[in-house]
């Protein structure tokens, strides 16, 4: 098929590239001329493993192109994918301004029957609003189909090419059949439903996963008080097929572009129909407070943070991405500085994006995982990049003023810590905390 993909963020770019890889002719559209120039020059504006090679291969095969000309792209396509951003407004609701404008421009550019696929995450009822916008802007026939995305940053290519399931929301049987066949090469796990249910599936899925994360973090906090090991608790829980092991890793909470935005949006969606979503509000509160645990534990280990030098490993909200949106590191580093600490920070790929989001004279930006710990009173691991897990802890400790490690992602096991002799704090594993703190004197 010939398709236009409107928006070249994570969802639009990865989706367009992967459809091109399946043999379709894809035009990716964005208003950002600088981003389109970069893509046409073979550069990728986001860090996503495996993406650049697929982009290059499909550009060379002339199945993939990038443009700022939306009207031309729509006119040359049978199918249009809307994948523009729906950021949060101050009240938590999704900002639908970008997708409404995109729908208007698509409608004005129509020159024949089109299927418009909405992949942007939108509140229930938005696809109907898009249909109304298209109807006012175009005299040509069309169908609107909701196909929510379930991509994980860092594994977006794999998630697109090997999805757990495809959800298709449609009112037209013919359009649903065409979109089903479009996705058939990816999986046979295709679930067709009505449009409003498809919209809700996206929010409900992310809210449930966020709930699992906050739940296991609450369990971790109890484990610290009763002497249990949250990693063992999670492993035992995960063996129950009704629960499963995914998203049961205790730590400093979730971040990124999806969970924080979608949980707040779903709370607002519920509020707009006079429903108080108490459970999800608690999930958000737990996640926010979990980040403060690191600060509290740091003060209990090394005292007043004023004038202390704190090294930070990891700025991205998760490994294999340069995305720092809603990353725990933003709140934690800001709080450290608020309490008078000097921060030395390093991330393998996300430093530039973090500096755009938050820069401060008390942050020293370092070039590698070893240099960042020089003279530090404590080391705080916030993102579980493999290079941190594989680091020589003994060598790291020797370069620090005090060998104190706060493992916000439970990366290290007892055997590694016994070799390194760190004073150590992790999340919900009190036997490790006692082992390190009790056996080593304070500096």
C-alpha positions as CSV (number, residue, x, y, z in Angstrom):
1,X,0.0,0.0,0.0
2,X,0.9,3.7,-0.3
3,X,0.8,5.4,3.1
4,X,1.6,8.7,4.7
5,X,2.6,8.9,8.3
6,X,2.0,12.2,10.0
7,X,4.5,12.8,12.8
8,X,8.0,11.5,13.1
9,X,8.3,11.0,16.8
10,X,8.9,7.5,18.4
11,X,5.5,6.2,17.2
12,X,5.4,7.7,13.8
13,X,9.0,7.2,12.8
14,X,9.2,3.6,14.0
15,X,5.8,2.7,12.5
16,X,6.5,4.2,9.1
17,X,9.9,2.6,8.9
18,X,8.6,-0.8,9.9
19,X,5.7,-0.6,7.3
20,X,8.3,0.3,4.7
21,X,10.3,-2.7,5.8
22,X,7.2,-4.9,5.0
23,X,7.2,-3.6,1.5
24,X,4.9,-0.7,1.6
25,X,5.6,2.8,0.1
26,X,5.8,5.2,3.0
27,X,6.1,8.9,3.2
28,X,6.8,10.2,6.7
29,X,5.7,13.8,7.3
30,X,6.7,16.4,9.8
31,X,6.5,20.2,10.0
32,X,9.9,20.3,11.6
33,X,12.2,21.1,8.7
34,X,15.3,20.5,10.7
35,X,14.1,17.0,11.7
36,X,13.2,16.1,8.1
37,X,16.5,17.4,6.8
38,X,18.3,15.2,9.4
39,X,16.3,12.1,8.3
40,X,17.0,12.8,4.7
41,X,20.7,13.0,5.5
42,X,20.5,9.5,7.1
43,X,20.6,10.8,10.7
44,X,18.1,9.6,13.3
45,X,16.7,12.3,15.8
46,X,16.0,9.7,18.5
47,X,18.1,6.9,20.0
48,X,16.4,3.6,19.3
49,X,18.4,0.4,18.8
50,X,18.2,-1.1,15.3
51,X,16.3,1.8,13.8
52,X,19.0,3.5,11.8
53,X,19.9,0.3,9.8
54,X,16.2,-0.2,8.8
55,X,15.8,3.4,7.8
56,X,18.9,3.2,5.6
57,X,17.9,0.0,4.0
58,X,14.4,1.2,3.1
59,X,15.6,4.6,1.9
60,X,18.0,2.8,-0.5
61,X,15.1,0.5,-1.6
62,X,13.1,3.7,-2.3
63,X,10.2,2.5,-0.1
64,X,10.8,5.2,2.5
65,X,11.0,9.0,2.2
66,X,10.7,12.0,4.4
67,X,8.9,15.3,3.7
68,X,7.4,18.4,5.1
69,X,4.7,18.5,2.4
70,X,1.7,17.0,4.1
71,X,-0.7,17.7,1.2
72,X,1.5,16.0,-1.3
73,X,2.0,13.0,1.0
74,X,-1.7,12.6,1.6
75,X,-2.6,13.0,-2.1
76,X,-0.2,10.2,-3.0
77,X,-1.4,7.8,-0.3
78,X,-4.2,5.3,0.2
79,X,-3.8,5.3,3.9
80,X,-2.9,8.0,6.4
81,X,-1.5,7.3,9.9
82,X,-1.9,10.1,12.5
83,X,1.0,9.8,15.0
84,X,1.4,13.3,16.3
85,X,1.9,14.1,19.9
86,X,-0.8,14.5,22.5
87,X,1.1,16.1,25.4
88,X,-0.4,16.7,28.9
89,X,-2.1,20.0,29.7
90,X,-1.5,21.5,33.1
91,X,-4.7,19.8,34.4
92,X,-3.5,16.4,33.2
93,X,-5.8,16.2,30.2
94,X,-4.4,15.3,26.7
95,X,-3.7,18.3,24.5
96,X,-5.6,17.5,21.3
97,X,-4.6,20.6,19.4
98,X,-1.8,19.0,17.3
99,X,-3.9,16.1,16.2
100,X,-6.9,18.3,15.4
101,X,-4.7,20.5,13.2
102,X,-3.2,17.4,11.5
103,X,-6.7,16.0,10.9
104,X,-7.8,19.3,9.4
105,X,-4.8,19.4,7.0
106,X,-5.3,15.8,6.0
107,X,-9.0,16.5,5.2
108,X,-8.1,19.5,3.1
109,X,-5.5,17.4,1.2
110,X,-7.8,14.4,0.4
111,X,-8.3,13.7,-3.3
112,X,-9.9,10.2,-3.1
113,X,-11.1,7.6,-0.5
114,X,-8.7,7.3,2.4
115,X,-8.4,5.2,5.5
116,X,-7.2,7.4,8.4
117,X,-5.5,5.4,11.1
118,X,-5.1,7.1,14.5
119,X,-2.1,5.8,16.4
120,X,-1.8,8.8,18.7
121,X,-2.9,8.1,22.3
122,X,-6.2,10.0,22.6
123,X,-9.1,10.1,25.1
124,X,-12.2,8.1,24.4
125,X,-14.3,9.9,21.8
126,X,-11.5,11.6,20.1
127,X,-11.7,9.5,16.9
128,X,-15.2,10.7,16.5
129,X,-14.0,14.3,16.8
130,X,-11.4,13.6,14.1
131,X,-14.1,12.1,11.9
132,X,-16.1,15.3,12.3
133,X,-13.1,17.5,11.4
134,X,-12.4,15.4,8.3
135,X,-16.0,15.6,7.2
136,X,-16.0,19.4,7.4
137,X,-12.7,19.6,5.5
138,X,-13.3,17.1,2.8
139,X,-16.0,16.1,0.3
140,X,-14.2,12.7,-0.3
141,X,-15.2,9.5,1.4
142,X,-13.0,8.1,4.2
143,X,-13.0,5.8,7.2
144,X,-11.3,6.5,10.6
145,X,-9.8,3.5,12.4
146,X,-8.2,3.5,15.8
147,X,-5.0,1.4,16.1
148,X,-3.4,2.3,19.4
149,X,0.3,1.7,19.8
150,X,2.0,-0.4,22.5
151,X,5.6,0.4,21.8
152,X,8.3,0.4,24.5
153,X,11.1,2.9,24.0
154,X,14.3,1.0,23.6
155,X,12.6,-2.0,22.0
156,X,10.2,-0.1,19.7
157,X,11.4,-1.8,16.5
158,X,11.0,-5.3,17.9
159,X,7.6,-4.3,19.4
160,X,6.4,-3.1,16.0
161,X,7.6,-6.1,14.1
162,X,6.8,-8.7,16.7
163,X,3.8,-7.3,18.7
164,X,2.0,-9.1,21.5
165,X,-1.3,-8.1,19.8
166,X,-2.8,-5.5,17.4
167,X,-5.9,-3.7,18.6
168,X,-8.1,-2.3,15.8
169,X,-11.1,-0.1,16.5
170,X,-13.4,0.5,13.6
171,X,-17.1,1.2,12.7
172,X,-16.6,0.0,9.1
173,X,-16.3,-3.7,8.4
174,X,-14.5,-3.0,5.1
175,X,-11.9,-0.6,6.7
176,X,-11.4,-3.0,9.6
177,X,-10.7,-5.8,7.1
178,X,-8.1,-3.7,5.1
179,X,-6.3,-2.6,8.3
180,X,-6.4,-6.2,9.6
181,X,-4.7,-7.5,6.5
182,X,-2.2,-4.6,6.7
183,X,-1.1,-6.0,10.1
184,X,-1.4,-9.7,9.3
185,X,2.3,-10.2,8.5
186,X,3.2,-9.0,12.0
187,X,1.0,-11.3,14.1
188,X,-2.2,-13.4,14.1
189,X,-3.1,-11.9,17.5
190,X,-5.4,-9.2,16.1
191,X,-8.3,-8.0,18.2
192,X,-11.0,-6.0,16.4
193,X,-13.5,-3.9,18.4
194,X,-15.4,-0.7,18.3
195,X,-13.5,2.6,18.3
196,X,-14.2,3.8,21.8
197,X,-13.2,0.4,23.3
198,X,-9.9,0.6,21.3
199,X,-9.2,4.0,22.7
200,X,-9.8,2.8,26.2
201,X,-7.7,-0.3,25.8
202,X,-4.6,1.9,25.4
203,X,-5.2,3.9,28.5
204,X,-6.3,0.9,30.6
205,X,-3.3,-1.1,29.6
206,X,-0.8,1.6,30.6
207,X,-2.7,2.3,33.8
208,X,-2.6,-1.4,34.7
209,X,1.2,-1.6,34.1
210,X,1.8,1.5,36.1
211,X,-0.3,0.0,38.9
212,X,1.9,-3.1,38.9
213,X,5.0,-0.9,39.2
214,X,3.6,1.1,42.1
215,X,2.3,-2.0,43.8
216,X,5.7,-3.8,43.8
217,X,7.3,-0.6,45.1
218,X,4.9,-0.5,48.0
219,X,5.7,-4.2,48.6
220,X,9.4,-3.3,48.5
221,X,8.9,-0.6,51.2
222,X,7.1,-3.2,53.4
223,X,9.9,-5.7,52.7
224,X,12.4,-3.3,54.1
225,X,10.5,-3.2,57.4
226,X,9.8,-6.9,57.8
227,X,13.1,-8.3,56.5
228,X,11.8,-9.9,53.2
229,X,13.5,-9.7,49.8
230,X,11.3,-8.0,47.2
231,X,13.2,-9.7,44.3
232,X,12.3,-13.1,45.8
233,X,8.7,-11.9,46.5
234,X,8.3,-10.7,42.9
235,X,9.8,-13.9,41.5
236,X,7.3,-16.0,43.5
237,X,4.4,-13.8,42.5
238,X,5.4,-13.8,38.8
239,X,5.1,-17.6,38.7
240,X,1.4,-17.2,39.0
241,X,0.1,-17.1,35.5
242,X,-2.7,-14.7,36.6
243,X,0.0,-12.2,37.6
244,X,3.1,-12.8,35.5
245,X,6.6,-11.5,36.0
246,X,6.6,-8.4,33.9
247,X,6.6,-4.9,35.5
248,X,7.4,-6.4,39.0
249,X,10.8,-4.9,39.3
250,X,11.0,-2.6,42.4
251,X,12.9,0.6,42.0
252,X,12.5,4.4,41.9
253,X,9.3,4.3,39.9
254,X,8.1,4.7,36.3
255,X,8.8,7.7,34.0
256,X,8.9,8.4,30.3
257,X,6.4,9.8,27.8
258,X,3.6,7.3,28.3
259,X,2.8,6.1,31.9
260,X,2.9,9.5,33.6
261,X,0.9,11.2,30.8
262,X,-1.6,8.3,30.3
263,X,-2.3,7.8,34.0
264,X,-3.0,11.5,34.5
265,X,-5.2,11.6,31.3
266,X,-7.2,8.6,32.5
267,X,-7.8,10.2,35.8
268,X,-9.1,13.2,34.0
269,X,-11.2,11.1,31.6
270,X,-12.8,9.5,34.7
271,X,-13.3,12.9,36.3
272,X,-15.0,14.3,33.2
273,X,-17.7,11.7,33.6
274,X,-18.0,12.2,37.4
275,X,-16.0,9.2,38.4
276,X,-13.3,9.4,41.1
277,X,-10.5,6.9,40.0
278,X,-9.1,6.5,43.6
279,X,-6.9,3.5,42.7
280,X,-5.1,5.3,39.9
281,X,-4.7,8.4,41.9
282,X,-2.9,6.3,44.6
283,X,-0.7,4.8,41.9
284,X,0.5,8.2,40.9
285,X,1.1,9.3,44.5
286,X,3.1,6.2,45.2
287,X,5.2,6.7,42.1
288,X,5.9,10.3,43.0
289,X,6.9,9.4,46.6
290,X,9.1,6.5,45.6
291,X,11.6,8.9,44.0
292,X,12.0,10.7,47.4
293,X,13.0,7.4,49.0
294,X,16.5,7.8,47.5
295,X,16.9,11.2,49.1
296,X,15.7,10.0,52.5
297,X,18.0,7.0,52.5
298,X,20.9,9.1,51.3
299,X,20.5,11.4,54.2
300,X,20.2,8.5,56.6
301,X,23.5,7.1,55.3
302,X,25.7,10.2,54.9
303,X,23.8,12.9,56.8
304,X,23.3,16.5,55.6
305,X,23.6,16.7,51.9
306,X,24.7,20.3,51.8
307,X,28.2,20.5,50.3
308,X,28.3,16.8,49.5
309,X,29.2,15.5,46.0
310,X,26.8,13.0,44.6
311,X,27.6,11.0,41.5
312,X,24.7,9.9,39.3
313,X,24.7,7.0,37.0
314,X,21.9,7.3,34.4
315,X,19.6,10.1,33.3
316,X,17.3,8.4,30.8
317,X,14.0,7.1,32.3
318,X,15.1,3.6,31.2
319,X,18.0,1.9,29.3
320,X,18.3,1.9,25.5
321,X,16.7,5.3,25.0
322,X,17.8,9.0,25.2
323,X,14.3,10.0,26.5
324,X,14.3,11.9,29.8
325,X,10.6,12.9,29.8
326,X,9.3,12.4,33.3
327,X,12.5,10.6,34.2
328,X,13.0,10.0,38.0
329,X,16.5,11.6,37.5
330,X,14.9,15.0,36.9
331,X,13.2,15.1,40.3
332,X,16.0,13.4,42.2
333,X,18.8,15.6,40.9
334,X,16.7,18.8,41.4
335,X,16.1,17.7,45.0
336,X,19.8,17.0,45.6
337,X,20.7,20.5,44.4
338,X,17.8,22.0,46.4
339,X,19.5,20.4,49.5
340,X,22.9,21.9,48.6
341,X,24.6,19.0,47.0
342,X,26.9,19.1,44.0
343,X,25.9,16.6,41.3
344,X,28.3,14.8,39.0
345,X,26.2,13.2,36.2
346,X,26.7,10.7,33.4
347,X,24.5,8.8,31.0
348,X,25.6,6.8,27.9
349,X,23.2,8.7,25.5
350,X,20.8,10.9,27.3
351,X,23.0,13.7,28.7
352,X,22.2,16.2,25.9
353,X,18.5,15.7,26.3
354,X,18.7,16.0,30.1
355,X,20.7,19.3,29.8
356,X,17.9,20.7,27.6
357,X,15.3,19.8,30.2
358,X,17.3,20.8,33.3
359,X,20.7,22.4,33.6
360,X,22.3,23.9,36.7
361,X,25.7,25.3,37.7
362,X,26.0,22.7,40.4
363,X,25.8,19.8,37.9
364,X,29.2,18.6,36.5
365,X,28.6,16.8,33.3
366,X,31.0,13.8,32.9
367,X,32.1,11.8,29.9
368,X,32.1,8.2,31.3
369,X,31.0,6.0,34.2
370,X,34.4,6.1,35.9
371,X,35.2,9.8,35.9
372,X,31.8,10.7,37.3
373,X,32.6,9.1,40.7
374,X,35.8,11.0,41.3
375,X,35.7,12.4,44.8
376,X,32.1,11.6,45.3
377,X,30.5,11.1,48.8
378,X,28.0,8.7,47.2
379,X,27.0,7.1,43.9
380,X,23.4,6.9,42.9
381,X,22.3,4.5,40.1
382,X,19.1,5.7,38.5
383,X,19.1,3.9,35.1
384,X,20.0,0.3,34.7
385,X,22.3,0.6,31.7
386,X,24.4,-2.6,31.2
387,X,27.7,-0.7,31.5
388,X,26.8,0.2,35.1
389,X,25.9,-3.4,36.0
390,X,29.2,-4.6,34.5
391,X,31.3,-1.9,36.1
392,X,34.4,-2.8,38.3
393,X,32.9,-1.8,41.7
394,X,36.2,-2.1,43.5
395,X,37.8,0.4,41.1
396,X,34.8,2.6,41.4
397,X,35.0,2.6,45.2
398,X,38.7,3.5,45.2
399,X,38.0,6.7,43.3
400,X,35.2,7.9,45.6
401,X,35.6,9.9,48.8
402,X,33.3,7.4,50.4
403,X,32.3,4.0,48.9
404,X,28.5,4.5,49.3
405,X,26.2,3.2,46.6
406,X,22.5,3.8,46.3
407,X,21.1,1.3,43.8
408,X,17.8,2.7,42.6
409,X,17.2,-0.2,40.2
410,X,18.4,-3.3,42.3
411,X,21.1,-4.0,39.7
412,X,23.7,-5.6,42.0
413,X,23.7,-8.9,43.8
414,X,25.2,-9.9,47.1
415,X,28.3,-11.6,45.5
416,X,29.3,-8.4,43.6
417,X,28.9,-6.3,46.8
418,X,31.0,-8.7,48.9
419,X,33.9,-8.2,46.5
420,X,33.6,-4.4,46.3
421,X,33.0,-3.5,50.0
422,X,30.5,-0.7,49.4
423,X,28.1,0.7,51.9
424,X,25.0,-0.1,50.0
425,X,21.3,0.7,49.8
426,X,18.9,-1.0,47.4
427,X,15.1,-1.1,47.2
428,X,13.3,-3.7,49.3
429,X,16.3,-5.9,50.0
430,X,17.2,-5.2,53.6
431,X,19.5,-8.1,54.0
432,X,21.9,-6.5,51.5
433,X,21.5,-3.1,53.2
434,X,22.4,-4.5,56.6
435,X,25.3,-6.5,55.2
436,X,27.0,-3.5,53.7
437,X,26.2,-0.9,56.3
438,X,27.0,-3.0,59.3
439,X,30.3,-4.5,58.1
440,X,32.0,-1.3,57.0
441,X,32.8,1.8,59.1
442,X,31.5,5.2,58.1
443,X,34.0,7.7,56.7
